Amino acid sequence: MKRNKIIGHGTWYDKIALDVVNREKQLNRGLNLIRTESGIGASGIPHIGSLADAARSHAVSLAIRSLDYPSELVAFSDDKDGLRKIPRGFPSKLNKYLGFPVTSIPDPFGNCHTSFGEHMSSLLLESLETCGIQYRFMSGSEAYRTGLLNPQIKLLLKNAERIGAIVREEVGQEKYEEALPYFPVCQSCGRIYTTKAYEFLSKEAKILYVCEGMEVGRRWLKGCGYQGEIDYRLGEGKLSWKAGEFAARWAALGICFEAYGKDIADSVRVNDRICREILGFEPPIHVQYEMFLDKGGKKISKSRGNVFTPQLWFRYGSPQSLLLLTLKRFTGTRTLAVEDIPQYMNELDELEDVFFEKRRIVEPKTRANLTGLYMYCWGLNPPKQPGIHVPYNLLITLAKIAPNGSEAEFIKEKLLSYGYATVSENLNARISYALNWVKDIEETKKATLKLRGEETNAVAELINILEQVESAEAIHGAIFKTARKHGLKPRQFFEILYQILLGVPRGPRLGPYIFEVGRQNVIKILREQLARA
């Protein structure tokens, strides 16, 4: 294969898809259905990182389909998981359910779902559907209850001693040399991680256990002391995900690809060995990704309470802009805040310009990568024609000065005077995002440009001129004169001003725009830019 050959749609996902298909052929495994997987946590409010995990696996499934092989994403909910912490902001009454499987805990938000776990899973599933992500949902509780994993559970329990050695060799933990890699649900107190399974009776399919206790945060949650036995075939417990559950799922479902976060790299490595050495199934191809951090540099987490949810993004930006965030790259830690949404909305417009050849990219691989990324943001079903591209910051500015009660009509009227078409469903959505932004958030994230000396001087002089001029045409003319006076090409100076004011290199006729939104408002923004430069 030629090194510079474009694979599929030219993205990372196409390369990974080809690797998956070729590997399945080498392993002589069936190609009737190639499955990717994403785990769904059910112990707290799902955040954007949770959606990103599913979005990446879905993109790989789409790329596999583009190679003419059937593929599907399995969204596996770990809803047999025990509640270890009460997520910040949740009612304190949940404290009595620490250690309980999340599907055994009542819905804390009313009776809209049968359990805590179902409510949390549903939030992520709703956001997947909003983004057009196709998936086959599987509940962990149902998988155990119906016996989906029973053959794998039996093999793992019979080889518990070997699993203990693998865990010790890989991560130095000796826990599973003393206990089976399985947590029964205590038949007395109802908790799951307080139990310690110590013997497997293979012929009877029974597991003997004692309810000892569990560590919750930095304190010990005492078990009830009950000693009992459960039948693993009835779903009366679950495998340890650190020491076998991932492997069991991969083998039972025939998973060929799963991405994972850096924080569980050790567990994935352990499960890879268990899958290969004990279950006899070559584990899936993996790609490791970094976590999203908040602006303080802390990992976005359900338990921390710094959750940035997909639903919050949808209030200010399109589903496709969120998919752009998640699909743009696998590697590298990224900080994330609501203020980043305008950037991704504008960047999606730039990709659309490339896709519809409004912006010419000469290098074939670069063009293929950009158009491919755009197509995956639309689930490989992009629109037939481009939408109306109005800079996000322009919409916000107009929303700020719009009269109460007729905001949308005012914004459309101004856009029409700036030369934008205004009959578009996509524009209506954008106006709604901007109005929500102005209602909830004071200002957009300001672009910080590195201005050269002459550019800084030109901006400073324009501020002085704006204090004095009285008309839109005078403002427009002053921009030309200021640019030439400081040795700048007018087009170059206009692009600088657009970037400062709107966050994009082009926009409406600048003189009338500045006059419309108010000279003092513009002067304030320009001064802030000079202070940051």
Residue pairs with C-beta under 8 A, 6 or more apart in sequence:
4 365
6 364
6 365
6 368
7 14
7 15
7 18
8 14
8 15
8 17
8 18
8 63
8 66
8 67
8 372
9 63
9 66
9 368
9 371
9 372
9 375
9 376
9 380
10 365
10 367
10 368
10 369
10 371
10 372
11 59
11 63
11 368
11 369
11 372
11 373
11 376
12 329
12 330
13 56
13 59
13 60
13 62
13 63
13 327
13 372
13 376
14 63
14 66
14 372
16 60
16 63
16 257
16 285
16 287
17 60
17 63
17 64
17 66
17 67
18 63
18 67
19 285
20 34
20 60
20 64
20 256
20 257
20 285
21 31
21 34
21 64
21 67
21 69
23 256
23 285
24 30
24 31
24 34
24 256
25 31
27 282
29 254
30 254
31 69
32 70
33 70
33 71
33 72
33 254
34 61
34 64
34 69
34 70
34 71
34 256
34 257
35 71
35 72
35 73
35 74
35 253
35 254
35 255
35 256
36 57
36 58
36 60
36 61
36 64
36 71
36 72
36 73
36 74
36 255
36 256
36 257
36 258
36 284
37 57
37 73
37 74
37 75
37 76
37 249
37 250
37 253
37 255
37 257
37 258
37 284
38 53
38 54
38 56
38 57
38 58
38 73
38 74
38 75
38 76
38 135
38 258
38 259
39 53
39 76
39 77
39 78
39 258
40 46
40 50
40 54
40 75
40 76
40 77
40 78
40 121
40 124
40 125
41 50
41 78
41 81
41 120
41 302
42 77
42 78
42 79
42 81
42 102
42 103
42 116
42 117
42 118
42 120
42 121
43 78
43 81
43 83
43 84
43 85
43 87
43 102
43 117
43 120
43 302
44 87
44 120
44 302
44 303
44 307
45 87
45 120
45 123
45 302
45 307
45 309
46 120
46 123
46 124
46 127
46 302
46 307
46 309
46 310
47 292
47 300
47 301
47 302
47 307
47 308
47 309
47 310
48 292
48 300
48 308
48 309
48 310
48 313
48 322
48 325
48 326
48 336
49 261
49 291
49 292
49 300
50 124
51 124
51 127
51 128
51 131
51 310
51 322
51 326
52 289
52 292
52 325
52 326
53 259
53 260
53 261
53 289
54 73
54 75
54 124
54 128
54 133
54 135
55 131
55 133
55 323
55 326
55 327
56 259
56 287
56 289
56 326
56 327
56 330
57 73
57 257
57 258
57 259
58 73
58 128
58 133
58 134
58 135
58 379
59 327
59 376
60 71
60 257
61 71
61 72
61 73
61 134
62 71
62 376
62 379
62 380
64 71
65 71
66 380
72 134
72 135
72 136
73 133
73 134
73 135
73 136
74 135
74 136
74 138
74 253
74 255
75 125
75 128
75 135
75 136
75 137
75 138
76 138
76 140
76 143
76 249
76 253
77 117
77 121
77 137
77 138
77 139
77 140
78 140
78 241
79 101
79 102
79 103
79 115
79 117
79 118
79 121
79 139
79 140
79 141
80 101
80 102
80 103
80 140
80 141
80 144
80 192
80 238
81 101
81 102
81 117
81 140
81 238
82 99
82 100
82 101
82 102
82 183
82 191
82 192
82 193
82 214
83 94
83 97
83 98
83 99
83 100
83 101
83 102
83 105
83 116
84 98
84 99
84 193
84 214
84 216
84 217
84 303
85 98
85 216
85 217
85 303
86 92
86 94
86 95
86 98
87 302
87 303
87 305
87 307
88 303
88 304
88 305
89 305
90 108
91 108
93 108
94 105
94 108
94 116
97 104
97 105
97 116
98 191
98 216
98 221
99 191
99 192
99 193
99 194
99 214
99 216
99 221
100 190
100 191
100 192
101 117
101 141
101 185
101 192
101 238
102 115
102 116
102 117
102 120
103 114
103 115
103 116
103 117
103 118
103 139
103 141
104 115
104 185
104 190
105 115
105 116
105 117
106 115
106 116
107 113
107 114
107 115
107 116
107 118
107 119
108 116
108 119
109 119
112 119
113 119
113 122
117 141
121 139
123 309
123 311
124 310
125 135
125 137
126 311
127 309
127 310
127 311
127 314
128 135
130 310
130 314
130 319
131 310
131 319
131 320
131 322
131 323
132 319
132 378
132 379
132 381
133 379
134 379
138 148
138 253
140 238
141 235
142 148
143 149
143 249
144 235
144 237
144 238
145 234
145 235
146 235
147 233
147 235
148 252
149 239
149 248
149 249
149 252
150 232
150 233
151 252
152 244
152 247
152 248
152 251
152 252
152 279
153 182
153 232
153 239
153 248
154 202
154 205
154 232
155 278
155 279
156 163
156 181
156 182
156 239
156 244
156 247
156 248
156 274
156 278
156 279
157 180
157 181
157 182
157 200
157 202
157 207
157 232
158 200
158 202
159 278
160 176
160 180
160 181
160 200
161 177
162 277
162 278
163 176
163 181
163 243
163 244
163 274
163 278
164 174
164 176
164 177
164 178
164 181
165 177
166 243
166 270
166 273
166 274
166 277
167 173
167 174
167 175
167 176
167 177
167 242
167 243
167 270
168 174
168 176
168 177
170 266
170 269
170 270
170 273
171 266
171 269
171 270
176 240
176 243
178 198
179 196
179 197
179 198
180 197
180 198
180 199
180 200
180 207
181 239
181 240
181 243
181 244
182 197
182 207
182 232
182 237
182 238
182 239
182 240
183 192
183 193
183 195
183 197
183 237
183 238
183 239
183 240
184 192
184 195
184 197
184 207
184 209
184 228
184 230
184 236
184 237
185 191
185 192
185 195
185 230
185 236
185 237
186 192
186 194
186 195
186 209
186 211
186 223
186 224
186 226
186 228
187 226
187 228
187 230
187 236
188 211
188 224
188 226
188 228
189 211
189 223
189 224
189 226
191 211
191 214
191 221
191 223
191 224
192 237
192 238
193 214
194 211
194 212
194 213
194 214
194 221
194 222
194 223
194 224
195 209
195 210
195 211
195 212
195 223
195 237
196 209
196 210
196 211
196 212
197 207
197 208
197 209
197 237
198 208
198 209
198 210
199 207
199 208
200 206
200 207
200 208
201 207
201 208
201 229
204 231
205 231
205 232
205 233
206 229
206 230
206 231
206 232
207 229
207 230
207 231
207 232
207 237
208 227
208 228
208 229
209 227
209 228
209 229
209 230
210 223
210 225
210 226
210 227
211 223
211 224
211 225
211 226
211 227
212 223
212 225
213 220
213 221
213 222
213 223
214 220
214 221
214 223
215 221
230 236
230 237
238 245
239 245
239 248
241 267
242 267
242 270
242 271
243 270
243 271
243 274
244 271
244 274
245 271
246 267
246 268
246 271
246 275
247 271
247 272
247 274
247 275
247 278
247 279
247 281
247 283
248 279
249 255
250 258
250 271
250 275
250 281
250 283
250 284
251 275
251 279
251 280
251 281
255 284
256 284
256 285
257 284
257 285
257 286
257 287
258 284
258 286
259 286
259 287
259 288
259 289
259 330
260 268
260 286
260 287
260 288
260 289
261 288
261 289
261 290
261 291
262 288
262 289
262 290
262 291
263 291
263 299
265 288
268 286
271 283
272 283
272 286
275 281
275 282
275 283
276 282
276 283
287 330
288 330
288 331
289 330
289 331
290 331
290 332
290 333
290 334
291 299
291 300
291 333
292 299
292 300
292 308
292 333
292 334
292 335
292 336
293 299
293 300
293 333
293 334
293 335
293 336
294 300
294 306
294 308
294 335
294 336
294 337
295 335
295 336
295 337
297 335
298 304
298 306
300 306
300 307
300 308
300 336
301 307
308 336
308 337
308 338
310 322
312 338
313 321
313 322
313 338
313 341
314 322
315 433
315 436
315 440
316 338
316 341
316 433
316 436
316 437
316 440
316 441
317 341
317 342
317 344
317 345
317 433
318 345
318 348
318 429
318 430
318 433
320 348
320 377
320 378
321 341
321 344
321 345
321 347
321 348
321 377
322 344
323 376
323 377
324 344
324 347
324 348
324 351
324 373
324 377
325 336
325 340
325 344
327 373
327 376
327 377
328 373
337 445
338 441
339 441
339 444
339 445
340 445
341 392
342 392
342 393
342 396
342 444
342 445
342 503
343 445
343 503
345 392
345 430
345 433
346 391
346 392
346 503
346 504
348 374
348 377
349 387
349 389
350 359
351 370
351 371
351 373
351 374
351 377
352 358
352 374
352 386
352 387
352 389
353 359
353 386
353 389
354 361
354 367
354 370
354 371
354 374
355 370
355 371
355 374
355 375
355 382
355 386
356 385
356 386
358 386
361 367
361 370
374 382
375 382
387 424
387 426
387 427
388 420
388 421
388 422
388 424
388 426
388 427
388 430
390 415
390 420
390 427
390 430
391 498
391 502
391 503
391 504
391 507
392 430
392 433
392 434
392 444
392 503
393 444
393 501
393 502
393 503
393 504
394 502
394 507
394 508
394 513
395 411
395 430
395 431
395 433
395 434
396 434
396 437
396 438
396 444
397 501
397 502
397 517
397 521
398 410
398 411
398 414
398 415
398 434
398 517
399 407
399 411
399 431
399 434
399 435
399 437
399 438
400 438
401 516
401 517
401 518
402 410
402 411
403 410
407 431
407 435
408 428
408 431
408 435
411 431
411 434
412 422
412 427
412 431
414 516
415 422
415 427
416 422
417 512
418 507
418 508
418 509
418 512
418 513
419 508
419 509
420 508
421 427
437 444
444 503
446 525
446 528
446 529
446 532
447 499
447 500
447 503
448 529
448 532
448 533
449 496
449 499
449 500
449 529
449 533
450 533
451 459
451 496
451 529
451 530
451 533
454 486
454 487
454 488
455 486
455 488
455 493
455 496
456 530
456 533
457 486
458 482
458 483
458 485
458 486
458 488
458 493
459 496
459 497
459 500
459 526
459 529
459 530
460 530
461 482
461 485
461 486
462 478
462 479
462 482
462 497
462 526
463 523
463 526
463 527
463 530
465 478
465 482
466 475
466 478
466 514
466 519
466 522
466 523
466 526
467 519
467 523
469 475
469 478
469 519
471 515
472 511
472 512
472 514
472 515
472 516
473 511
474 511
475 510
475 511
475 514
475 515
475 519
476 509
476 510
476 511
476 512
477 511
479 490
479 493
479 494
479 497
479 510
479 511
480 490
482 493
483 489
483 490
483 492
483 493
483 494
484 490
494 506
494 510
495 505
495 506
497 510
498 504
498 505
498 506
498 507
498 510
499 505
500 525
500 526
500 529
501 507
501 513
501 514
501 522
501 525
507 513
514 522
